[in-house]
Amino acid sequence: MLFFSVGDWVSNLTKSKVSGMLIAMLLYLVGFQTGIIPASSINDTGIPAIASNFAIMLILVGMGTMIHIKQLVAQWKTVVVALVGLVGLALCSFTISSWLFGREWALCASAPISGGIIAGQMTSQAALDAGRADLAAFAMLVIGCQGFVGIPICNFFTRMYCNGILQGKIQMGEKIVVGEETHKRSLLDFKWMAGDNTIMLKMAVVGWLGYLVSYACSGIPIISNLTNANIMYLVMGIIFCVLGFLPANAHVKAHMNGLLMVAVLSVVPGSLATLSLQDLLNMIVPLVGTLLVGAAFVCLFGAIAGKFLKVHWTMAFAIAICCTIGYPGTQIIVDEVVRSLDCDEETRVEIYEHVLPQIIVSGFTSVTVASVFFAGIICPLIF
């Protein structure tokens, strides 16, 4: 808890420019290498067992309830650009990155690059189950370091796009307005069925249904990969939130988001306990290489999609690379860029309201939604 708290402090002080995950991992790494922290200390707490047996299911169901369908539909061009960027990531991971750095390194890096902590944890857990602690640690190192690549790229191209608007080279187009829902369907949503425990019970039931679907489809070629348990947890969360059985942001409303994240993050340091210094040195080249090559292909394919959808290439670059950042880093970048523009306040607000939704939706699409599907499909193919 202390190390992750220190990571949060550093992240807050640097406005998310330095990953809190990276700081926490470095502190754990020093502790393990010097012997200050016993190698078995993480497993002795019993928290990793909660993560693998319970927390991942609930947090993925909860993530499904965070998805705003109307906003995604309204920003469909942004969604398409973000998804095509991930197609480029998959393509380079199976080809160029695999040729340059090795198949296991490339595929273990691809899922974390596609999104956030959950995708990284899914990859890390798959590696641990296969007895590859080095690859498990590598996946989380990618999560910790990807911001060093993604944030400067997103900042640069967002700034270029905004300056292009001010110079009259880029037209913003009509403002996209997302309509509010006037009536939300409900399913077994009685007033007496309220409270944190009831929400957690509903989430557990929805997760169980997702597991049943996954189990029923296991062994069926192709279908079994698309109905991976982790994917079905997310899908069921979306479906049952739309039906009204689960409230929006269910895990937050049940006041258990913090506990679930602690359980998920507890898996991270355990993968570092058995690594030697030589193992870490061997990771440097594939770590840097897969991040740079992956980012290049994400941006390239995002720009190609943007060309067909008439999204300016600078914004397409910024949208695509948001997969390496996520919220709140995406909003912080837009805040900083727009605040520094040389224009009047009215123009600044207009640009802000035009740019921010695209960047936020992009990060949400890739980090919250697509990365889970990406990791669910890629992880079974690694080992």
N, C-alpha and C positions, 0 to 999 in steps of 0.2 A: 504494500500500500504506500509506503514511504517513497519508494523509487518511482512509482507511477504518479504520485503527487508531485514530486520534483519535476518529472517530465511535463506535467500539466502546467506548472509554474513557468518553466522555460518556454513552453509553447505560447502561453498567454503573454509573456513579456516580449516575445519576438513576433507577436501577431500571426502565429501559426507558420512562420517561415522555417522554424526548426521543429521537427516532429517530436512530440512528447514521447511517442513510442520508442523512437531512436534513443533518446536520453535514458529512458528506463532500461532498455536493453543493454546499453553501454554500462550502466551502473551494476546491473546483474552480472554482466560478463566479467567486470573487474572483481566483483565479489566471489564468483565461482573460481576464477583463475588464481586468485590469491588465497583461496581457502577460507575466507571470512564467512562465506555462506556455504553451508553443507550442500552437497549435490542433491540430497534427497529431501531438502527442506520444503520444496514446493509441493511434492506429492504427499508429504507427511501431513499437510494441512487438510487434505481431503477435498480441497476446492476444485482441482482439475477433474475429479470424478463427477462433480456437479455439472461442470461445463459440458462434458461429453455425454452425460446421460439426461440432462434436463435443460440447462441454460440455452444451448444452441437452438433447441427446438422452440422455446418460448420467445427468444429474441428474433428469430426468423419469422415466426407468426406475427410478432409485434411490428416488424418492419413491413410486413404486408399491409398492416392497417395504417401505415403512414402514407401510402400511395394515393395521390389525388388524381383520379382518372381524368376529370375535366381539364385540369391544368396540363396534363400530358398530351391530351388531344389538342388543346389550344396551341401548344408549342410543338406540334408534331414534327416540324422541320428540324428543330433542335434535337428531338428524340432520335430521328433517323440519322442525323449526322453523328451523334454520340454512338449509336449502335454500329454504324458502318465503320467508325474508328476502331471499335473492338474487333470487328471482322478483320481489319488490317493487322491488329495485334495477334490474333489467332494465326493468321497466315504467316507472319514473320516468325512466330514462335515455333511452328512446325517446319519451317524452312531455314531461313538465314540464321536465326538465333541458334537453332539446333545444330546447324553445320559449324558455326563459329565457336559455340560454347558448350555443346553437348546437349542431348535431348532432355535429360532429366533437369539440368539447370534451367534450360529455356522454358520448359513447361511449368516447372515450379515457380518461376518468376511471373509467368503470364497471368495467372489468376489474381495474385496480389496487385499487379499493375492495372488490371481491369477494374479494380475497385478498392474497398477499404479493408478494415480489420476482419470482418466476417469471412470474406473471401480468402484472406491470408490465413486465418485460423483453420478454415476448412482444408486448405492445402497442407498446412502444418500438421494437422491431425492425421491426414492421409499418409504423410511421410512417416510420422511416428508409428502408425499402425503397420507400416511396411518395414519398420526397423531402421529407418534412415533419419537419425537425429540431426545430421548435418544439413539435409535438405529441409527439414522442419525449421531449423534456425534460419536457413537461407531465405525461406518464404517470408518470415517475419522481418528479416533485415531489409528485404525489398519494400515492405510496407513502411518501415522506418525511414528509408532513404529516398523514396520516390518523390517526395515533396521537393527535394533539392533539384530535381529535373523539371517537374510539372509546374511548380509555382513561378519560376522565372519565365518559362515559355508562355503560360497563361497571362501573366502580367504584361509581358512585352507585346503580345498580339492584341490583347484587350486595349492597351494604350494606343497602339497603332490604329485600331478600329475607331476608337473615340476621336482621335486627332483627325482621322479621315472624314468623320462627320463634320467636325468644326471647319475643316478646309473645303467642304462642299464636294469632296470626292466620293462620299458614300451617303446614300439616302437611307433614312431609318425606316421608311414605310409606315403603314398604319399601325396604331397601337393595338396590341392584342388584349382583349378584355375577357377574363374568365368569369362566366356566370356563376352565381351562388345557387346552391341546391335549395329549392323551396320546400321539398319534402323528401325525407329520407326513409326508406323502407326499414321496417324493423322485424326481427325474427326472435321470438321469445324474449322480447325486451320489456319485461314488466317492471314496474317501479319497485316492487319488493325484491326483485333480483338485482340489487345494487351492491356496491362495496368492492373493495380490492380483492377479497378472496373469491368473489363470484367471477370477476374479470379473469383472474388467474385460472379458475376452473374452466371457464369457457375457452381460454387460450389452449389449455392442456387438451381439451376435447378436440379442438380444431387441429392441433398438432398430431393427435392420435389418428384422426381421420386421414391426414396427409401421409402418415406412416403406413396406414392400411393400403392406400392407393399405391404407394411405392412398393410395398411388399407384394401386392397383387401383380404388379408389372415386372417384378424382378425376373431375370432370365430371358426376357423377350428382347431380341436384338434391337439396338437403337432406342426403342421405347424405354428400356430400363435406364438408360443414361439420361433421357429427358425427364424421367419421373424419379430421379434421385430423391431420397428422403428430404434433403435440405431444400431442394427446389420445391417439393410439394408442400413443405411447411410454409414457405413464402406464398405460394399460389393459393393455398387454403386460407391464409391470412387475408389476402386480397378479396377472395370470393365471399368469405363470411363477414368481412367488414362492409362490402357492398350490400349484402343481404340485411345488414343491420344487427346481426348476431353479436358482433364485436364492435366496440366503439373505435373511432379513429384514435391512433396513437395509444392503443390498448395497454402496452407495457408501461408507458409513461403514466397513464391514468391509474394504473394499479400500483404505482409508486415502487416499482421493482426494477426499473431500468438500470439504476446504479449497481444494484446487487448482481444483476445478470451480466453486466459488462465486466465487473470484477471477476466473476467466474470464468468468462470467456478469456480475459486477458491473463488469467493465471496459467494458461497453457503455454504462453509465450516464453517466460524465463526457463521453464523446465527443459525446453529443447536446447538451451545453451549450456546446461550443466555438464554434459559429457564431451563438449567440444574441446579440442586442443588448439593451441595458438596456430599450429600449421593448418588445421582445418579452416580457421578464419582467414588466413592468408590466401588459401586456395579459393576462397569465395570472392576475393576482390575483383578479379577480372570478369567472371560471369555476372557479378552484381552490377558493376558499372556498365558492362557491355549490353546486357539484356535491357537495362533501363533506357539507355540511349537509343538502341535499335528499336525497342518497343515504342518509345515516345515518337520516334521519327515516322514509323509506319502508322501509328494512331493518327497523327496529324495529317499525314499524306492522304490516307483513306477518308478522313473527315473532310479534307479540302475537296476531294473528288466528289463526295456526296453533296457538299455545299455548292459545287459548280452546277450540278443538275437541278438542285433545289433553289438556286439563285440566292444562296447565302454567301455573303462576301467571304473570300478565302481567309482573311485575318480573323473574322469571327468564327469561322469553321475550325481553324486551328485552336482557338481558345476553347471552343465548345468541346472538341474531341479530347483535349489533354486534361479536361476536368476530372477524368476518371482517376487521375493520380492525386487528386486533391480532396474533393468532397467538402461538405459543409463543416465548420463555418469558414474554412479557408477560401472557398469560392466567393463568398460575400465580402470578406475582408479585402480581397484583391480588387473587386469592383469599387468598393468604398474608397480605397487608396487611389486608384486610377482616376476616378471621377472627381475626387476632391482636389487633385492636382491640376485639373484642366484649366486653361486660361480662357474663361468665358464668364458670362453673367449667370446669376443664380437660377434664373428660369431655364436657360439652356442646359445647365448642369443637371437640374432635376429631370428634364425631359430625356436627356441621354441616360441618366441613371435608371429611370423607369423602363427604358428600352433595352438596356444591356443586362441589368440584373436578373430578370426572369429567365433569360436564355442560359446564363451561366449557372444559376441555381438549379434549373430543370435538368441541365446537362449532368451536373454532378450527382443529382438525385437519381437520374436514369441509370447511369453507369455504376455508381458506388452502391446504391441501395438495392436496385433491382437486377440489372443485367449481370453484375459481377457474381451474384449468387448462382444464376443459371450458368454463367461461364465456368465458375469453379466446379459446380456440380457435374458438368460435362467433362471438363479437362482432368480433374483429379483421378477418376478411374482409369484414364489413359496413360498416366505417368508411370505407374509401376506394373 
